[in-house]
């Protein structure tokens, strides 16, 4: 048995980039920053990691509508690595997180490090499931 599960809570670095494929399927790319702080030689050090998040279909459409730069997100997904050849013929790799669901937790105010009051309001989680693909919902 194996598990490929990623859980992140971080802040969106730029507005989501959404594209629609020829068949109308939406794909969204988000850059998410996660940070950890520690003390080294009596000095506080913050280390930030940037993650590439990919969302498909309904998740992408919802992210396009509601997610903005600075928003704090909870993301669940899976790691995917892909490769390609660059212009010089070198093989390149990138690892992305394919989101299965996400939740908007809050947004950073300009110049502040803490989420604004809006973050205290409960937000609905968004999940990408096979049920999202059908229009036969009972309501």
Secondary structure, 3 states (H helix, E strand, C coil): CCCCCEEEEEEECCCCEEEECCCCCEEEEEEEEEEEEEEECCEEEEEEEEEEEEEEHHHHHHHHHHCCCCEEEEEEEEEEEEEEECCCCCEEEEEEEEEEEEEEEEEECCCCCCECHHHHCCCCEEECCHHHHCCCCCC
